[in-house]
């Protein structure tokens, strides 16, 4: 996943890492330890776990690893933001696990997944990094005691924050930090913090699943079909480079079809800290997204991606929207269970004029549309592009198709509405997913070449990350009525939960679930989107989708007005 939500200042590149854990303001910063853990507190001990894998080796970084390494370098020394954290409860069901059983399961987890035994190798000559796999070693595990289950749960959350709060020592430290929380003689929680070079959000879920199985059953089944080293060698071979070149052809066509950037003009004096995160939690949006997706035979992820793209374009006066969705790249069976970082940015380009002549979607089905994987929608798309014929028609490469002023009503027919965009957005999303596997070094070179050609920075600085692993199936029965949706909207909650000094994007939208609600977070540069604009974008997204589900999709010509009025005096 290149340029995640913390990639740094010089090229505010794309989106937030798929499951980053941010330590709360003022959280203590533990001392890093080579074994992969913070220094234990007064009630904690440390245990060394020996592991013995089957092989060692060396290879270049995969394209996903190279992408996140670029983001890490641009964000340092604040790159701890890319750490991925998980707390696995073990007291909820099944036979209680003892400390020796949990430690044994961790050893087998290290042996099963080569990425956990892989560290960064920096060349003293040219600085070009590689990855080096070690066959055996020891992992340091912190063990803390709690008086009871409530204290154990709180302790696990505190450990998650502590272990996430410092950057990894990439060449020296194992890319996983582990802590156990115990009550009496049983383990209640395992805390994992992962280096993003070793895992993305999907991979973190695989590790949690496998660790639970190893603790409960002693086995996690067949090992993954491939490894990071094998993937790296494939990508850097001739066939892999041809696939990457085809993907970058899509990027060049998309860049030429879209504005140089979606946020060209400073709007306000930046706040301090400069980047603010607004968060809207909406049960109504969850129901509405599913209803609109079902009615138009696309995924909920496509509905949200289209809504955010249309609002950004309208708010900035563009006819064409360019958004970078985070793409999981796990469509092929060999990659579904691979623990590595495969996510990269895609390029979704949508001309709002495409709503003038709405057509039915091609009917390929939501499994391909939103994820390309059965059951893990981090939209992963199609990981094996083969020529990308769709990209040829995406844009005329001879110049920019930028129009000032945004979409207007179409003469001679009904005024297009938001839902009229969905068929074209469906096809554009598929193109984006197919073209999200490429060499980040060559991607950087493409951006630099086009920026020099146009005399301005060419980059959307606008990203979208659907972090849900599955989309919920709508309950049986009729869809929610407008009255039910209106009632659900009364439960919407909004706030500004976080600020940061450095984020390499001007607009980063993230989607997660919270109970029966969708949680949509927007991290933005307050020089381009001040806090009141962040709030307006989130409330406008909710209103746009809810109104569409209620049978009254807003006209595209009214989206800018919607941004000015959405939310009203709501909290």
C-alpha positions, 0 to 999 in steps of 0.5 A: 500500500504505497504512501499510506495515511502517514506518508510524508510531506514531500509527496503527500501520496496516498492513504492510511495503512489498512489497520494502523493503530495510533497511540493516544496523545501523551502515551509513553514511548517504550524503549525498543528491544531487539526481540520485538517488544517494549521493556516490561513494566513492573508486573511483567516478565519476558520469555524468549521463544525459539523458532526453527523455520525451513529455509533462509534466503534473500530477495529484492523487496516485493512491490508492496514492500517497496511501496510501504518502504517509500512511505516509511522513509518519507514519514520517519521518524513518525513512521510508527504510525504504520504499525498494525496492531491486533489484540486476540482475546482467548478467554471468550470461548474454548479451553483456557490456554496456558502460557506454555501453550501460547508460547508454543503457538507463537513459535509455530506461527513464526515458523509458518509465516516467513514474513515474520522471520524477514528483516530489511537489508540495506545496501551500504553501496546504493541504499537499495533495500532487500529482504533477508529471511532467517531460518531460526532465532528467538522472539522476545514475548512480554507477559503481564498479569491482571487481577481479572478479566476486565483488568486484562482487557484494559491491560491488553488495550494499553499494551497495544498502544505501548507496543505500537507507539515506537517505530520498528528497527527494520534491519535489526528487529523481528517485524512482530512484537508480542505480549501475553496478558494472563489471569491466574494460570491462563492467557486471556489476550495475545497482543500483536503489533506488526511492522507494515513491511511484513503485513497489511491489514488482510495479513494481520487477520490471517495471523490472528486466525492462524494463531487462534487455531494454533492455540486451540487446535495445535494446527492451522492447516496447510501453509500458504501457497507462496512466500514473500521471497517467491513473490518478489522474484516473480515480480522482478522477472520479465513477466512481472515487469510486463504486468507492471508496465501494463498497469502503469499505462492505466495510470498514465491514461488516468493522470492525463484524463484527470486534473493534476490534483484534486485539491489545487488551492489553499483554503485556509491557514493550516491548523496546528497540528496541521492534519485533522481527522473527522469521524462519523458513525452512522447506522443509517449509512450502513443500511443505506449503502447496502440498499443502494448497492443491491439496487444497482448491482454493485458493491457497497465499497463502490457506492462509497468510493463513488460518493466520495469522488463525486463530492470531492470533484463537485466541491473543488469544481472539477468535472473529473474525479481522481481517487486512489483506493487502497487495493488488497491485490489478493485475487489469485488463490496463491496470494489469499493466505500470504502474510505480506504487504500486498496492498498498493494504490489504485487509480479510480478516474470518473468523469461526472459527465458519464452519468448523462447516459446511464447504462446497466452494469456488466453483471460481473458480480460484487465479489469481483467488483469490491474485492476480487477475493471471496470474503476479504473485501479490502477492495483487492481487485484483480491482481494479475492484469494482462494487458489492461484493454480497458485502460486504452479507452479511459482517456485520450493521452494527448492532453487533460480532460479537465473542466472547471466548474463541475458538472451541469445539467444535461440538455435534452433529458432528465438531470443526472443524479448520483446513482446514474454514476454507478454503472460507469463507476463500477467499470472504473473501479474494476480498471483501478483494481486491475492496475494496482500491481506495479513497481513503485520506483517506476510509478514515482518516475511516471509522476515525476515525468508528467509533473515536469511535462505539465509544469505542476505536481501531478498527483490526486492527493485523494485516497479511499480505504475500505478497511472492512474485511467483509461487507454485511449481507442485507437482512431479508425483507424489504429495504428500510423505508425513508422514515426508518432511515431518518430515524436511524440518522438521529443516532449518527455521531460525529467528532474529531478524534485525532490530529497529526503533524504529518500526513502525505495526503490532503484527503484520506477517507477510511471506512470501518464497521462499528456494531450496526453502523458504518464508521467513516473517518476523513483525515485531511490537510486543514490548509485545503479542507479546514475542520468545518469542511471535513465535517461537511464532507462526512455529513454530505456523504451520509446524506447523499447515500441515505437520500439515494436509498430513500429513492431521492438521489440528489442531482449532480448539479446540487452536490456543491450546495449539499456540501454547503448545507449538509449537517446543518446544526447537527452535532 
